Amino acid sequence: MRSTKLAVALGLLALCAGVAGAEPQTCASSAARTIIVTGAATVQVPPDRVSFSVGIETEAASVAQAFRANGSKLNALLAALKEKGVDPKEIQTSNLEITSRDYRGKKLPGFRVSNVVTVTREDPKTIGELLQTAISAGANQASGLRFFVGDPRRLQNRGLELAFQDAKAKAEILAGLAKQSLGNVICVSEAASSGSGVLRNRDYMSARSAALQFIEAGTEEVNFSVSVVFELK
């Protein structure tokens, strides 16, 4: 299981209420004695989105012949995917290439056309069946299998709660070691962001794979981090 770090913006919570949407600020305190701790938490969730790319590569003596052959096969591929329930709005052309050279840069006797489409949908459970359908319909290119969480923000409340609890537990331990009592929260701030909000690729697959039925989505980890300043008494 791969982990994707996601620092979720909390914004500055001074003792007075902060303004929603304000720019993150660094915790600062005029109190004489404070303790600063960082709390972290991980929320594990099954991915609710899947994305993959499939395509057709054809070669022919002329550009027109290669393009026509490619278009015919791609139309058959798209029809097969739609028949399995893929909505047209879930399909996007992601690459179209026409070349007279092979992958090593050598001149081909004719032309090669490659047309790739990317499918993104909300039902990861169908991925094995859809990939098998694409290959059976003539796809000879497949890559970029990706499971991800569509909206990590829905995990924010739980993640921030757990991160704050972790920070408080650390602060209580440190205060006890210093033979001090933990006082009020002076401020809470976000940690430096290290994620984009979209979980990264979990896997890569090839059309040559003979084990598509064994693809598993697994779970994703969304990480939260906060910095908290407590008063010491």
C-alpha positions in Angstrom: 0.0 0.0 0.0 1.5 3.3 -1.0 1.1 6.4 1.0 0.4 9.9 -0.4 1.2 12.7 1.9 -1.5 15.4 2.1 -1.1 18.4 4.5 -4.6 19.8 4.8 -5.0 23.5 5.2 -6.4 24.3 8.7 -5.6 28.1 8.6 -4.6 30.0 11.7 -6.9 29.5 14.7 -5.9 32.2 17.2 -8.0 32.4 20.4 -10.2 34.8 18.5 -12.0 33.1 15.5 -10.1 33.1 12.2 -11.5 34.2 8.9 -12.5 31.3 6.6 -10.3 31.1 3.6 -7.5 33.3 5.1 -3.9 32.7 4.1 -2.1 30.3 6.4 0.1 32.0 9.1 2.8 30.8 11.4 1.9 30.3 15.0 3.4 33.0 17.3 2.8 33.7 20.9 3.7 36.5 23.4 3.2 34.1 26.3 6.3 33.7 28.4 6.2 29.9 28.5 4.8 27.8 25.7 5.4 24.4 24.1 5.1 23.8 20.3 4.2 20.4 19.0 3.3 18.8 15.7 0.4 16.3 15.5 0.0 13.9 12.7 -2.7 11.5 11.7 -3.4 9.0 8.9 -6.9 8.2 7.6 -7.1 5.0 5.4 -9.9 4.8 2.9 -10.7 2.7 -0.2 -10.2 4.7 -3.4 -13.5 5.8 -5.0 -12.1 6.7 -8.5 -10.1 4.9 -11.1 -8.4 6.0 -14.3 -6.7 4.1 -17.0 -5.5 4.6 -20.6 -6.0 2.3 -23.6 -5.3 2.8 -27.3 -4.8 1.5 -30.8 -1.6 1.5 -32.7 -1.7 0.8 -36.5 0.8 0.8 -39.3 0.2 1.2 -43.1 2.0 2.2 -46.3 0.5 5.7 -46.2 -0.7 8.2 -43.6 -4.3 8.0 -44.9 -4.4 4.2 -44.7 -2.9 4.1 -41.2 -5.3 6.8 -40.0 -8.3 5.1 -41.4 -7.4 1.7 -40.0 -6.7 3.3 -36.6 -10.0 5.2 -36.6 -12.0 2.1 -37.4 -10.4 0.0 -34.7 -10.6 2.9 -32.1 -14.3 3.3 -32.9 -14.8 -0.4 -32.2 -12.9 -0.1 -28.9 -15.0 2.9 -27.8 -18.2 1.2 -28.7 -17.2 -1.8 -26.6 -16.4 0.4 -23.6 -19.7 2.2 -23.9 -21.6 -1.1 -24.1 -20.1 -1.9 -20.7 -21.5 1.2 -19.2 -18.8 3.8 -19.7 -20.3 7.2 -20.2 -18.9 9.3 -23.1 -18.0 12.1 -20.6 -15.8 9.6 -18.8 -13.6 9.2 -22.0 -11.0 11.7 -23.2 -8.4 11.5 -26.0 -5.1 11.8 -24.2 -2.6 11.2 -27.1 -2.7 11.1 -30.9 0.6 10.5 -32.7 1.4 10.1 -36.4 5.0 9.2 -37.2 7.1 7.6 -39.9 9.8 6.4 -37.4 9.9 3.5 -35.0 10.7 3.8 -31.2 14.4 3.7 -32.0 14.2 6.5 -34.4 14.6 4.4 -37.5 12.6 5.1 -40.7 9.6 2.8 -41.1 8.5 1.4 -44.4 5.3 3.3 -44.0 3.5 5.2 -41.2 2.4 4.5 -37.7 -0.7 6.0 -36.0 -1.2 5.8 -32.3 -4.5 7.0 -30.6 -4.9 6.7 -26.8 -8.0 7.5 -24.7 -8.1 7.9 -20.9 -11.1 6.6 -19.0 -11.9 8.1 -15.6 -14.8 6.8 -13.6 -16.3 6.4 -10.1 -16.5 2.6 -10.0 -13.1 1.0 -9.4 -14.7 -2.4 -9.1 -15.2 -2.6 -12.9 -11.6 -1.9 -13.8 -10.7 -5.6 -14.6 -13.7 -6.2 -16.8 -13.2 -2.9 -18.6 -9.5 -3.5 -19.4 -10.3 -7.0 -20.6 -13.1 -5.6 -22.8 -10.7 -3.0 -24.3 -8.1 -5.6 -25.1 -10.7 -8.0 -26.5 -11.9 -5.1 -28.7 -8.4 -4.6 -30.2 -6.5 -2.3 -27.8 -2.8 -3.0 -28.1 -1.7 -0.2 -25.8 -2.6 0.1 -22.1 -1.0 2.1 -19.3 -1.5 4.5 -16.4 -3.8 2.5 -14.1 -4.5 4.8 -11.2 -6.7 4.5 -8.1 -7.4 7.6 -6.1 -9.7 9.5 -3.8 -11.8 11.9 -5.7 -12.3 14.4 -2.9 -9.8 14.1 0.0 -11.6 17.1 1.7 -14.4 14.8 2.8 -11.8 13.3 5.2 -10.7 16.6 6.6 -12.7 16.8 9.8 -11.7 13.3 11.0 -8.1 13.7 10.0 -7.7 17.1 11.7 -9.4 15.8 14.8 -7.0 12.9 15.1 -4.0 15.1 14.3 -4.9 17.6 17.0 -5.4 14.7 19.5 -1.9 13.5 18.7 -0.5 17.0 19.2 -2.2 17.3 22.6 -1.0 13.9 23.7 2.6 14.8 22.8 2.3 18.1 24.6 1.0 16.5 27.8 4.0 14.1 27.8 6.5 16.9 27.3 4.9 19.1 29.9 4.9 16.3 32.4 8.6 15.6 31.7 9.3 19.3 32.4 7.2 19.1 35.5 4.8 21.7 34.2 1.0 21.8 33.6 -0.4 22.1 30.1 -2.4 25.3 29.7 -4.7 26.7 27.0 -4.1 26.5 23.3 -2.4 29.6 22.0 -2.8 28.8 18.3 -3.1 26.1 15.8 -1.6 26.3 12.3 -1.2 24.1 9.2 2.0 22.3 8.5 3.8 23.0 5.2 1.9 21.5 2.3 3.6 18.6 0.6 0.7 17.2 -1.5 -1.5 18.3 -4.4 -4.8 17.0 -3.0 -5.0 14.2 -5.6 -3.4 10.9 -4.7 -0.7 9.7 -6.9 -0.6 6.6 -9.2 -0.8 3.3 -7.4 0.0 1.0 -10.2 1.1 0.6 -13.8 -0.2 -2.1 -16.2 0.6 -3.4 -19.7 -1.7 -4.8 -22.3 0.5 -7.9 -22.2 -0.6 -8.7 -18.7 -2.5 -11.9 -18.4 -3.7 -11.3 -14.8 -6.1 -8.4 -15.2 -8.7 -10.2 -13.1 -6.3 -9.9 -10.1 -6.1 -6.1 -10.0 -6.9 -4.9 -6.6 -7.7 -1.3 -5.6 -6.4 -1.7 -2.0 -6.6 1.4 0.3 -5.1 4.9 0.2 -3.6 6.8 3.1 -4.4 10.5 3.5 -2.0 12.2 6.0 -2.9 15.2 8.0 -0.5 17.4 10.1 -1.0 20.4 12.4 1.2 22.5 14.6 -0.1 23.6 18.0 1.2 26.1 20.6 0.1 25.4 24.2 0.7 27.6 27.2 2.7 26.1 30.1 1.6 26.8 33.6 
